[in-house]
Amino acid sequence: MKDIAFYDVKPYDKMYFDALSPLYGFNLRCFESKLHEHSAVLSQGCDGVIAFVNDSADRKTIEKLHSFGIKVMALRSAGYNNVDLKAAFGKIHILRVPAYSPYAVGEHTAALLLALNRKIHRAYNRTREHNFALSGLTGFDLYGKTVGVIGTGRIGRVFIDICKGFGMKVLSYDLFPDENAGIDYVSLSELYKRSDIISLHCPLTKDTKHIINEHALSLMKDGVYILNTSRGALIDTEALLTAIKNKKVGAVGLDVYEEEEDFFFEDFSGEILEDDTLLRLLSMPNVLVTGHQAFLTKEALENIAKETLQNLKDFFDGKPLKNEVCYRCEKYGTCIQNHEQRCF
């Protein structure tokens, strides 16, 4: 059996990997530590690595793993912005799980919208204190409102379908639009200007970092709702905070945060957070933050485990790697080899 170093392990995903890994021929060495330059030494003697979204696979980490003979890293996530693809190219094959459950993330995005609009989080806290007053809990009908969806991959399309079910008008923007999908594509500036609600479902790249910034916010309607269940750095957090204080932004639902890697997935309930920006977000009644849990359904966890392990099995069996990513994939939008063979 192949030994695989499994970093940043949590009980909710370990149970699925433990049940399935022997079927694929793998023995998992589980570590609670996140992957980074110093913890990379734990993978010595292993044949591969499994990492998560907040693990750091920067150049130094890649070089250490490579020095231990590691030739494959399987990300149990769709995103790969935490990997230095240039450093990995020619040394370590990077595999990902592009679609574990678009329904999980799309539905969580809708849940954030509904909770923010109808003030569910505030009502919950009130009624627990036997306060049944309704003042300050007024929402609005979603029916007839315009939602702008940035990113029309599988998750974005699920959210679009949900919004259409509510009778909402949908505008979309994508760097690589699918003109045959029946989606109403508009320019980014038009989407900002016309949308009552804006939801982010695009990957984090050099082109999308801070796609919501001070200028973008200035184009938006007063009272706009902003949702982000994709990657934290899609939003310039300081610009967002200013817009919330100025009442330009009516409400914000975040499942991700720009500096989340130091906090999300961990319990800090007995400590004082040393992140003033995050504390300011959490203090605002019209901001709802969840800790990167949009993916967290039974179906998604099982699919993540199966796809991650299958990716590794394909690698060791010498098969084409349909879920491989490299710096050329990122640069050209699709791999120049179309995954009919390996990236290198």
FIVO-955036 format. One record per residue (C-alpha): residue number from 1; x, y, z; residue in three letters. Coordinates in Angstrom, 3 decimals, m for minus. Layout:
BEGIN
  resi         X         Y         Z  resn
   NUM         X         Y         Z   ala
...
***
This chain:
BEGIN
  resi         X         Y         Z  resn
     1     0.000     0.000     0.000   met
     2     1.123     3.548    m0.701   lys
     3     1.657     5.838     2.292   asp
     4     0.017     9.244     1.955   ile
     5     0.617    12.225     4.283   ala
     6    m2.841    13.674     5.082   phe
     7    m2.535    17.252     6.384   tyr
     8    m4.991    19.464     8.286   asp
     9    m7.185    16.472     9.038   val
    10   m10.573    17.090    10.652   lys
    11   m12.990    14.513    12.124   pro
    12   m15.690    15.258     9.560   tyr
    13   m13.500    14.388     6.551   asp
    14   m11.273    11.782     8.232   lys
    15   m14.193     9.383     8.656   met
    16   m14.821     9.298     4.897   tyr
    17   m11.140     8.985     3.968   phe
    18   m10.551     6.268     6.579   asp
    19   m13.445     4.222     5.214   ala
    20   m12.418     4.546     1.568   leu
    21    m8.601     4.734     1.497   ser
    22    m7.961     0.945     1.882   pro
    23   m10.222     0.308    m1.121   leu
    24    m7.913     2.470    m3.248   tyr
    25    m4.724     0.929    m1.832   gly
    26    m3.617     3.770     0.438   phe
    27    m2.484     4.046     4.039   asn
    28    m3.079     7.538     5.399   leu
    29    m0.707     9.154     7.860   arg
    30    m2.988    11.775     9.416   cys
    31    m1.656    15.063    10.783   phe
    32    m3.681    17.829    12.421   glu
    33    m0.982    20.301    11.417   ser
    34    m1.465    22.379     8.302   lys
    35     1.017    21.820     5.503   leu
    36     3.756    24.453     5.348   his
    37     7.504    24.712     5.019   glu
    38     8.212    23.303     8.497   his
    39     5.508    20.611     8.709   ser
    40     6.502    19.243     5.297   ala
    41     9.081    17.082     7.102   val
    42     6.196    14.916     8.380   leu
    43     5.748    13.568     4.858   ser
    44     9.221    12.030     4.783   gln
    45     8.908     8.408     3.695   gly
    46     5.491     8.943     2.125   cys
    47     4.555     8.484    m1.511   asp
    48     2.207    11.455    m1.783   gly
    49     0.458    14.283     0.046   val
    50    m3.182    15.270     0.587   ile
    51    m3.697    18.970     1.363   ala
    52    m6.584    21.373     1.968   phe
    53    m7.471    24.971     1.050   val
    54    m5.603    26.685     3.875   asn
    55    m2.461    24.574     3.650   asp
    56     0.508    26.427     2.203   ser
    57     2.232    24.871    m0.771   ala
    58     4.574    27.766    m1.490   asp
    59     7.951    27.436    m3.173   arg
    60     9.847    26.434    m0.013   lys
    61     7.243    23.802     0.870   thr
    62     7.278    22.418    m2.666   ile
    63    11.075    22.196    m2.623   glu
    64    11.059    20.320     0.700   lys
    65     8.419    17.861    m0.446   leu
    66    10.343    17.302    m3.678   his
    67    13.540    16.647    m1.726   ser
    68    11.715    13.849     0.124   phe
    69    10.762    12.228    m3.175   gly
    70     7.131    13.372    m3.164   ile
    71     5.849    13.506    m6.741   lys
    72     2.128    14.128    m6.246   val
    73    m0.067    16.428    m4.165   met
    74    m3.811    15.810    m4.113   ala
    75    m5.855    18.829    m3.045   leu
    76    m9.168    17.899    m1.475   arg
    77   m10.626    21.150    m2.788   ser
    78   m11.490    22.863    m6.053   ala
    79    m9.322    25.927    m5.455   gly
    80    m5.538    25.837    m5.817   tyr
    81    m4.492    29.448    m5.203   asn
    82    m2.538    28.215    m2.151   asn
    83    m0.136    26.323    m4.433   val
    84     2.862    27.834    m6.197   asp
    85     2.157    26.149    m9.530   leu
    86     5.311    27.525   m11.124   lys
    87     7.473    26.012    m8.385   ala
    88     5.622    22.704    m8.589   ala
    89     5.891    22.343   m12.366   phe
    90     8.284    19.574   m13.339   gly
    91     8.547    18.394    m9.727   lys
    92     5.167    17.645    m8.163   ile
    93     1.916    16.909    m9.969   his
    94    m0.942    18.939    m8.473   ile
    95    m4.383    17.312    m8.543   leu
    96    m7.668    18.824    m7.378   arg
    97   m11.368    18.053    m6.935   val
    98   m13.102    20.434    m9.353   pro
    99   m16.701    19.536    m8.511   ala
   100   m17.520    17.700    m5.291   tyr
   101   m21.023    19.119    m4.876   ser
   102   m22.003    22.378    m6.540   pro
   103   m25.363    22.015    m4.789   tyr
   104   m23.747    22.220    m1.339   ala
   105   m22.107    25.581    m2.046   val
   106   m24.961    26.987    m4.112   gly
   107   m27.509    26.127    m1.426   glu
   108   m25.334    27.599     1.337   his
   109   m25.073    30.830    m0.643   thr
   110   m28.871    30.952    m0.831   ala
   111   m29.042    30.261     2.905   ala
   112   m26.796    33.252     3.601   leu
   113   m28.992    35.442     1.418   leu
   114   m32.208    34.319     3.091   leu
   115   m30.782    34.660     6.599   ala
   116   m29.449    38.158     5.911   leu
   117   m32.576    39.391     4.189   asn
   118   m35.052    38.071     6.752   arg
   119   m32.684    38.697     9.704   lys
   120   m32.865    35.046    10.803   ile
   121   m29.609    35.255    12.763   his
   122   m30.842    38.268    14.722   arg
   123   m34.314    36.785    15.298   ala
   124   m32.728    33.572    16.616   tyr
   125   m30.730    35.475    19.219   asn
   126   m33.780    37.547    20.226   arg
   127   m36.166    34.656    20.764   thr
   128   m33.607    32.767    22.857   arg
   129   m33.834    35.737    25.233   glu
   130   m37.666    35.614    25.058   his
   131   m37.750    38.766    22.951   asn
   132   m40.398    38.372    20.260   phe
   133   m40.438    41.978    19.031   ala
   134   m40.260    42.409    15.258   leu
   135   m38.729    45.876    15.063   ser
   136   m35.624    45.946    12.874   gly
   137   m36.320    42.578    11.243   leu
   138   m37.973    43.784     8.030   thr
   139   m36.704    42.178     4.844   gly
   140   m37.733    42.416     1.201   phe
   141   m39.244    40.097    m1.409   asp
   142   m36.598    38.326    m3.450   leu
   143   m39.143    37.984    m6.241   tyr
   144   m38.379    40.451    m9.027   gly
   145   m35.004    41.507    m7.624   lys
   146   m31.872    41.401    m9.791   thr
   147   m28.967    39.207    m8.737   val
   148   m25.554    39.497   m10.351   gly
   149   m23.572    36.255   m10.452   val
   150   m19.833    36.520   m11.052   ile
   151   m18.572    33.144   m12.230   gly
   152   m20.818    30.708   m14.087   thr
   153   m19.142    27.393   m13.462   gly
   154   m21.046    24.521   m11.876   arg
   155   m21.583    26.277    m8.528   ile
   156   m22.560    29.564   m10.126   gly
   157   m25.117    27.793   m12.313   arg
   158   m26.673    26.002    m9.341   val
   159   m27.068    29.348    m7.582   phe
   160   m28.523    30.860   m10.761   ile
   161   m31.142    28.095   m10.880   asp
   162   m32.032    28.686    m7.223   ile
   163   m32.435    32.412    m7.846   cys
   164   m34.633    31.776   m10.866   lys
   165   m36.767    29.566    m8.641   gly
   166   m37.385    32.599    m6.439   phe
   167   m38.461    34.570    m9.493   gly
   168   m35.346    36.723    m9.543   met
   169   m33.755    38.303   m12.604   lys
   170   m30.209    37.017   m13.151   val
   171   m27.266    38.839   m14.730   leu
   172   m23.921    37.083   m15.082   ser
   173   m20.269    37.793   m15.771   tyr
   174   m17.506    35.302   m16.539   asp
   175   m14.019    35.685   m17.997   leu
   176   m14.839    32.640   m20.139   phe
   177   m18.578    32.908   m20.865   pro
   178   m20.507    29.934   m22.192   asp
   179   m22.592    31.516   m24.923   glu
   180   m24.662    28.339   m25.376   asn
   181   m25.776    28.055   m21.757   ala
   182   m28.778    30.388   m21.979   gly
   183   m27.193    32.741   m19.454   ile
   184   m27.628    36.520   m19.668   asp
   185   m24.027    37.746   m19.746   tyr
   186   m23.259    41.438   m19.257   val
   187   m20.118    43.480   m18.635   ser
   188   m18.788    43.628   m15.106   leu
   189   m19.604    47.331   m14.765   ser
   190   m23.188    46.757   m15.935   glu
   191   m23.593    43.906   m13.461   leu
   192   m22.389    46.166   m10.645   tyr
   193   m24.760    48.957   m11.617   lys
   194   m27.932    46.897   m12.103   arg
   195   m27.734    44.250    m9.371   ser
   196   m29.572    44.337    m6.035   asp
   197   m27.541    41.337    m4.899   ile
   198   m24.073    40.266    m6.067   ile
   199   m22.731    36.752    m5.519   ser
   200   m19.176    35.573    m6.184   leu
   201   m18.553    32.100    m7.623   his
   202   m15.276    32.541    m9.519   cys
   203   m11.811    31.172    m8.718   pro
   204    m9.121    33.396    m7.254   leu
   205    m6.570    34.352    m9.911   thr
   206    m4.482    37.409   m10.672   lys
   207    m7.407    38.631   m12.789   asp
   208   m10.044    38.203   m10.080   thr
   209    m8.167    39.262    m6.946   lys
   210   m10.096    42.175    m5.392   his
   211   m12.656    42.029    m8.175   ile
   212   m14.799    43.844    m5.638   ile
   213   m12.792    46.911    m4.694   asn
   214   m13.395    50.588    m3.976   glu
   215   m14.154    51.417    m7.614   his
   216   m16.476    48.441    m8.064   ala
   217   m18.360    49.342    m4.898   leu
   218   m18.804    52.911    m6.103   ser
   219   m20.691    51.611    m9.159   leu
   220   m23.141    49.524    m7.141   met
   221   m26.641    50.395    m5.999   lys
   222   m27.046    51.842    m2.527   asp
   223   m27.955    49.023    m0.149   gly
   224   m26.568    46.248    m2.343   val
   225   m26.177    42.784    m0.786   tyr
   226   m22.842    41.003    m1.378   ile
   227   m22.298    37.243    m1.008   leu
   228   m18.980    35.394    m1.204   asn
   229   m18.691    31.628    m0.877   thr
   230   m15.683    31.330    m3.195   ser
   231   m12.368    32.854    m2.049   arg
   232   m11.786    35.649     0.452   gly
   233    m9.343    37.687    m1.613   ala
   234   m11.948    38.287    m4.301   leu
   235   m13.003    41.181    m2.037   ile
   236   m10.882    44.077    m0.799   asp
   237   m11.981    43.775     2.820   thr
   238   m11.013    47.308     3.869   glu
   239   m12.951    48.798     0.958   ala
   240   m15.913    46.600     1.891   leu
   241   m15.837    47.738     5.518   leu
   242   m15.834    51.382     4.442   thr
   243   m18.803    50.738     2.138   ala
   244   m20.725    49.014     4.936   ile
   245   m20.102    51.924     7.319   lys
   246   m21.182    54.406     4.635   asn
   247   m24.365    52.340     4.092   lys
   248   m23.431    51.782     0.457   lys
   249   m23.608    48.062     1.179   val
   250   m26.788    46.880     2.870   gly
   251   m25.633    43.433     3.982   ala
   252   m22.809    40.953     3.471   val
   253   m22.720    37.160     3.658   gly
   254   m19.234    35.663     3.819   leu
   255   m18.188    32.035     4.003   asp
   256   m14.605    33.038     3.224   val
   257   m12.264    35.783     4.373   tyr
   258    m9.094    37.303     2.962   glu
   259    m6.919    36.252     5.925   glu
   260    m8.875    33.171     6.946   glu
   261    m6.001    30.690     6.986   glu
   262    m5.027    31.708    10.546   asp
   263    m8.538    31.245    11.947   phe
   264   m11.031    29.241     9.911   phe
   265   m11.547    25.543    10.711   phe
   266   m10.260    26.065    14.274   glu
   267   m11.921    26.815    17.650   asp
   268   m10.977    30.210    19.101   phe
   269   m14.051    30.548    21.317   ser
   270   m11.945    30.890    24.458   gly
   271    m9.511    33.415    22.993   glu
   272    m9.379    37.001    21.811   ile
   273    m8.983    37.172    18.047   leu
   274    m5.898    39.064    16.965   glu
   275    m7.401    40.229    13.705   asp
   276    m9.023    43.648    14.002   asp
   277   m10.489    43.486    10.503   thr
   278   m12.265    40.193    11.162   leu
   279   m13.468    41.488    14.531   leu
   280   m14.968    44.542    12.846   arg
   281   m16.815    42.347    10.359   leu
   282   m18.146    40.101    13.106   leu
   283   m19.367    43.082    15.126   ser
   284   m21.695    44.352    12.401   met
   285   m25.356    43.254    12.583   pro
   286   m25.747    43.209     8.805   asn
   287   m22.721    40.940     8.237   val
   288   m23.068    37.174     8.507   leu
   289   m19.855    35.135     8.554   val
   290   m19.618    31.356     8.409   thr
   291   m16.277    29.578     8.697   gly
   292   m15.809    28.153     5.185   his
   293   m18.573    25.598     5.698   gln
   294   m20.415    25.956     2.391   ala
   295   m18.984    22.637     1.163   phe
   296   m19.946    20.782     4.342   leu
   297   m22.597    18.246     3.378   thr
   298   m22.445    14.467     3.628   lys
   299   m22.646    14.141    m0.134   glu
   300   m19.818    16.627    m0.705   ala
   301   m17.524    15.036     1.897   leu
   302   m17.982    11.585     0.390   glu
   303   m17.413    12.904    m3.141   asn
   304   m14.287    14.792    m2.038   ile
   305   m12.816    11.639    m0.502   ala
   306   m13.635     9.487    m3.551   lys
   307   m12.317    11.979    m6.102   glu
   308    m9.147    12.758    m4.125   thr
   309    m8.304     9.088    m3.727   leu
   310    m9.144     8.344    m7.367   gln
   311    m6.844    11.183    m8.440   asn
   312    m4.012     9.586    m6.477   leu
   313    m4.786     6.114    m7.810   lys
   314    m4.742     7.411   m11.396   asp
   315    m1.340     8.962   m10.731   phe
   316     0.229     5.799    m9.335   phe
   317    m1.417     3.653   m12.015   asp
   318     0.187     5.782   m14.733   gly
   319    m3.145     6.980   m16.130   lys
   320    m3.987    10.440   m17.554   pro
   321    m4.731    12.975   m14.824   leu
   322    m8.026    14.634   m15.713   lys
   323    m7.925    16.850   m12.606   asn
   324    m4.318    17.990   m12.841   glu
   325    m3.500    21.707   m12.781   val
   326    m0.253    23.456   m13.623   cys
   327     0.863    27.012   m14.260   tyr
   328     0.022    26.576   m17.949   arg
   329    m3.541    25.541   m17.055   cys
   330    m3.887    28.780   m15.094   glu
   331    m2.268    30.917   m17.786   lys
   332    m4.257    29.620   m20.736   tyr
   333    m7.536    28.777   m18.983   gly
   334    m7.287    25.129   m20.035   thr
   335    m4.286    22.850   m20.096   cys
   336    m2.528    23.024   m23.453   ile
   337    m2.420    19.224   m23.390   gln
   338    m6.175    19.014   m22.627   asn
   339    m5.374    16.423   m19.945   his
   340    m4.996    13.716   m22.559   glu
   341    m1.579    13.312   m21.036   gln
   342     0.086    14.656   m17.923   arg
   343     1.087    18.300   m17.633   cys
   344     4.752    17.248   m17.556   phe
***
